Amino acid sequence: MLMHLPIFILASFPLTPVADNVPKFDIARECRSEGGSQAVLVKCAADEEQARADLQPQWSQFSAVDKTVCIGETTMDGTPSYVELLTCLEMARDAKKLRK
């Protein structure tokens, strides 16, 4: 009876699907939330666009678990950021490499 307990516990966790594509974030909203001058907003948007472009070809290389965790952390405050998402995913990937 107890040997089925781990299966029951794992089956009771809700599954959070992770998209096969980079999520779509509102870059303008993210940059407005940070405030600053027009030059700062333009720089923020450029950084976010670059991070999204960098994520596109790498997306399939990150694990589903890392994607789920990093998307959750990045969207927690309501202003998701591609820069934060990319940084989180790269740190998770690099931490795994260090453990090996």
C-alpha positions as CSV (number, residue, x, y, z in Angstrom):
1,M,0.0,0.0,0.0
2,L,2.7,2.5,0.9
3,M,4.8,1.7,-2.2
4,H,2.1,3.5,-4.3
5,L,2.3,6.6,-2.2
6,P,5.0,8.3,-4.3
7,I,3.0,7.8,-7.4
8,F,-0.1,9.2,-5.8
9,I,1.8,12.3,-4.5
10,L,3.4,12.9,-8.0
11,A,0.1,12.4,-9.7
12,S,-1.6,15.0,-7.4
13,F,0.7,17.9,-8.5
14,P,-0.9,20.2,-11.0
15,L,0.7,20.1,-14.4
16,T,1.8,23.5,-15.7
17,P,2.3,23.3,-19.4
18,V,5.2,25.2,-20.8
19,A,4.9,26.6,-24.3
20,D,7.2,25.5,-27.0
21,N,7.7,29.2,-27.9
22,V,9.1,32.1,-26.1
23,P,6.3,33.8,-24.1
24,K,5.0,37.1,-25.3
25,F,5.6,40.0,-22.9
26,D,4.5,43.6,-23.2
27,I,7.8,45.4,-23.6
28,A,6.4,48.9,-23.5
29,R,4.6,48.2,-20.2
30,E,7.7,46.7,-18.6
31,C,9.8,49.7,-19.6
32,R,7.2,52.2,-18.5
33,S,7.0,50.5,-15.1
34,E,10.7,51.2,-14.6
35,G,10.3,54.9,-15.3
36,G,12.9,57.3,-16.4
37,S,13.5,59.6,-19.3
38,Q,12.7,58.9,-22.9
39,A,16.3,57.8,-23.5
40,V,16.0,55.3,-20.7
41,L,12.7,53.9,-22.1
42,V,14.3,53.6,-25.6
43,K,17.3,51.8,-24.1
44,C,15.0,49.5,-22.0
45,A,13.0,48.6,-25.1
46,A,16.2,47.9,-27.1
47,D,17.5,45.6,-24.3
48,E,14.2,43.8,-24.0
49,E,14.0,43.2,-27.8
50,Q,17.6,42.0,-27.8
51,A,16.9,39.6,-25.0
52,R,13.9,38.2,-26.8
53,A,15.9,37.8,-30.0
54,D,18.6,35.9,-28.0
55,L,16.0,33.7,-26.4
56,Q,14.4,32.6,-29.7
57,P,17.1,30.2,-30.9
58,Q,18.0,29.0,-27.4
59,W,14.5,28.3,-26.1
60,S,14.3,24.6,-26.9
61,Q,17.7,24.0,-25.1
62,F,16.3,25.0,-21.7
63,S,14.5,22.4,-19.6
64,A,10.8,22.6,-19.1
65,V,11.3,22.8,-15.3
66,D,13.7,25.8,-15.7
67,K,11.3,27.5,-18.1
68,T,8.4,27.0,-15.6
69,V,10.3,28.3,-12.7
70,C,11.9,31.2,-14.5
71,I,8.6,32.3,-16.1
72,G,7.0,32.2,-12.7
73,E,9.7,34.3,-11.1
74,T,9.8,36.8,-14.0
75,T,6.0,37.3,-14.1
76,M,5.5,37.5,-10.4
77,D,5.4,41.3,-10.1
78,G,3.1,41.7,-13.1
79,T,5.7,43.3,-15.4
80,P,7.6,40.4,-17.0
81,S,10.9,41.0,-18.6
82,Y,12.8,39.1,-21.3
83,V,16.1,40.3,-19.8
84,E,15.1,38.7,-16.4
85,L,13.8,35.6,-18.1
86,L,17.0,35.1,-20.1
87,T,19.2,35.8,-17.1
88,C,17.2,33.3,-15.0
89,L,17.4,30.5,-17.6
90,E,21.1,31.1,-18.2
91,M,21.8,30.9,-14.5
92,A,19.8,27.7,-14.1
93,R,21.7,26.2,-17.1
94,D,25.1,27.3,-15.8
95,A,24.4,26.0,-12.3
96,K,23.6,22.6,-13.7
97,K,26.9,22.6,-15.7
98,L,28.8,23.5,-12.5
99,R,27.3,20.6,-10.6
100,K,28.6,18.1,-13.3
